Amino acid sequence: MEVLKEELSPDDFRSTKSNCIKYSRHDFIQLPYFTTDFEWKDYSPAVFRRILELNSIEYADYQLSICGDELLREVFFRENM
């Protein structure tokens, strides 16, 4: 197991971070739902990033996995049922 580069504090476990992806007008026309942005909240982002690092997962790959077109279509389709 990899050694931690720096200690995580109790505050790292309590923190949150709001994220928002805004789509351009071009993307909006191609999407099957009526929104131009997607928001989500990360809980304990420093802790989660450390978990990603320990598992050799790039943060950009993680974001794409939760914000890719296919997943967003499924989420919004279920909301509008």
C-alpha positions in Angstrom: 0.0 0.0 0.0 1.2 3.5 -0.9 2.3 5.8 1.9 0.2 9.0 2.3 2.0 12.1 1.1 0.4 14.2 3.8 -2.0 13.6 6.7 -5.7 14.2 6.2 -7.3 16.4 8.9 -10.7 16.0 10.4 -11.8 19.0 8.4 -11.0 17.1 5.2 -13.6 14.5 6.1 -16.3 17.2 6.8 -15.7 19.5 3.8 -17.9 19.7 0.7 -17.3 21.2 -2.8 -20.0 22.2 -5.3 -19.3 21.5 -9.0 -21.0 22.7 -12.1 -20.5 21.8 -15.7 -22.0 24.3 -18.2 -22.7 23.2 -21.7 -22.3 25.4 -24.7 -25.3 26.3 -26.9 -24.0 23.8 -29.4 -24.0 21.0 -26.8 -27.4 22.1 -25.6 -29.0 21.5 -29.0 -27.7 17.9 -29.1 -28.9 16.9 -25.6 -32.3 15.3 -25.2 -33.2 17.3 -22.1 -33.9 20.9 -21.2 -30.9 22.0 -19.2 -27.6 23.5 -20.0 -25.7 22.7 -16.8 -25.1 19.8 -14.5 -24.4 20.4 -10.8 -23.2 17.9 -8.1 -21.6 18.1 -4.7 -18.4 16.3 -3.7 -18.3 15.2 -0.1 -14.8 15.1 1.5 -13.1 16.0 -1.8 -9.5 15.8 -0.5 -10.2 12.3 0.9 -11.9 11.1 -2.2 -9.0 12.5 -4.4 -6.6 10.6 -2.2 -8.6 7.4 -2.7 -8.5 8.0 -6.5 -4.7 8.5 -6.3 -4.2 5.3 -4.3 -6.1 3.5 -7.0 -4.3 5.2 -9.9 -7.5 6.8 -11.2 -7.2 10.2 -12.9 -9.6 12.8 -11.7 -10.5 13.8 -15.3 -11.5 10.1 -15.9 -13.7 10.2 -12.8 -15.4 13.4 -13.8 -16.1 12.0 -17.3 -17.5 8.8 -15.8 -20.1 10.9 -13.8 -20.7 13.7 -16.3 -20.5 11.9 -19.7 -23.4 12.2 -22.1 -24.7 8.6 -21.6 -24.9 8.9 -17.8 -26.5 12.4 -17.9 -29.1 11.1 -20.4 -30.0 8.3 -18.0 -30.2 10.6 -15.0 -32.5 13.2 -16.7 -34.6 10.5 -18.3 -35.4 9.0 -14.9 -36.1 12.4 -13.4 -38.6 13.2 -16.2 -40.5 9.9 -16.1 
